[in-house]
């Protein structure tokens, strides 16, 4: 039933958008089976002149004869309109693609149709290209990646649905992969792959500069055979903004990461929703490593869970000059073995300074429950410069607020605490503990007073 609903949504999606831009066939060049007898290989159609090209009907090629793409665009100023049709081929060699945009071309558009059932990638954009526009496409059952781009400037991807992306080898597969790209726009994209047995990354950006990604849905992906899931993976990226991204109902038999940022600077995550996602082992809504000037604001991280390890709403390692503001981190659960963390800063590593100069403001953390420990906020850093204001935590019956500033702590079967400060050198006016079973609390540099309920 689920597969029938998914196929129906795929069909509706690409039919809905395939007619958005009417095609004037009087000034366009049709492409049919006869176009695949010429070119570099016997089954490659080469578009070597500027102009508008369209598919006159669905093209389903049983097998390519050489190690070449099905369609190669070698000229600037080309528009390839699939005209609501399906383009499909069985590639002779994995790593090839249905549509290739050659090096150095610009002002290329591919739009309005479905790429389906290939043993190669969907669309490959080679280096030194610019002003490439992919629009109104459904990319289904391709291998390796649906869209792969390297060293492309001004790349726009809009109104695209991707599903059933299959691995080319044991290294995993990617929905959209970009490397060394700049001036990126990704909008109205949905990515789902049902069941996979290799690592899967829905959206991967490496060394990309300046971009805007909005209205992205990453839903219903299931990783089996102890493989990991990454919703959005960013590495060494600068000035990328995400807005209204949803990562919902994904599961990994290994580790789950909603957003994973490594070495990024100036990345803005706003109005993000990460909900009902799980993993056998580590489950993290948003993880950042070695970043600067990044922010997570106005977001919901809710109902995520792990079976055999810990669950984290936000986990920051060596994050500097960054902002966590107005986020709701709710009902994340580790019921069997590990702990639950609303926000965690730092690693258990005394040799480095973790989490310096972070502003944590107006976050609401509630109902996060771990078998071993429950923490609204956990700080194992050895740095100073953090500012906490107006944060509220209700974590397994415990409450803390920074700024106002009240902290509750409670012993209840296991050790439950809404906050653990292993190094109390943060900028705090005062901490007041209230609750039962408080024994002795000694924290140098912080004014403590005990208040009975």
Number of C-alpha atoms within 10 A of each C-alpha: 6 8 9 9 10 15 14 11 13 20 13 12 18 22 20 13 19 23 15 12 12 10 16 10 13 7 10 15 15 17 19 14 15 9 16 19 12 12 15 14 17 15 24 23 24 20 21 14 12 15 16 20 21 23 20 17 16 18 17 16 16 11 15 19 14 16 16 23 30 27 22 21 24 20 20 23 18 23 21 24 26 27 23 24 20 19 24 24 23 22 26 17 15 17 19 24 30 27 25 22 27 18 18 16 22 22 17 24 19 22 26 29 27 28 26 21 23 28 25 28 31 33 25 23 24 18 19 15 24 24 18 25 18 20 22 29 27 27 30 25 22 31 27 28 30 31 23 21 21 20 20 26 22 18 25 20 21 21 21 25 24 27 25 21 30 27 23 18 12 9 10 21 24 26 31 24 21 23 19 17 25 23 18 23 18 20 22 18 23 21 28 21 23 18 16 22 19 21 22 28 23 28 21 21 21 19 17 26 20 18 21 16 21 20 18 24 21 27 22 18 25 23 24 17 12 15 21 26 29 24 29 21 20 23 20 17 25 24 18 24 19 20 20 19 25 22 29 22 17 27 28 30 21 21 22 30 27 29 21 21 23 18 17 25 24 19 23 20 22 21 19 24 22 27 23 17 28 31 29 20 23 23 32 29 29 23 20 22 20 17 25 22 18 24 19 21 20 18 23 21 27 24 20 29 32 32 19 18 22 29 32 29 31 22 22 23 20 20 27 23 18 24 20 21 22 20 24 22 28 24 23 33 27 30 19 14 15 21 23 34 30 32 22 24 22 23 18 13 11 11 7 13 18 25 28 23 19 23 18 21 20 21 25 20 29 24 23 31 28 28 18 18 20 31 30 34 23 21 23 20 26 21 19 17 14 18 17 22 17 17 24 23 28 19 29 21 16 23 24 27 24 22 19 17 18 16 21 22 23 20 13 12 7 12 13 25 24 29 25 17 13 13 14 18 17 20 13 18 12 17 20 17 21 20 16 14 10 14 5 6 10 8 13 10 11 16 12 14 11 12 10 8 6
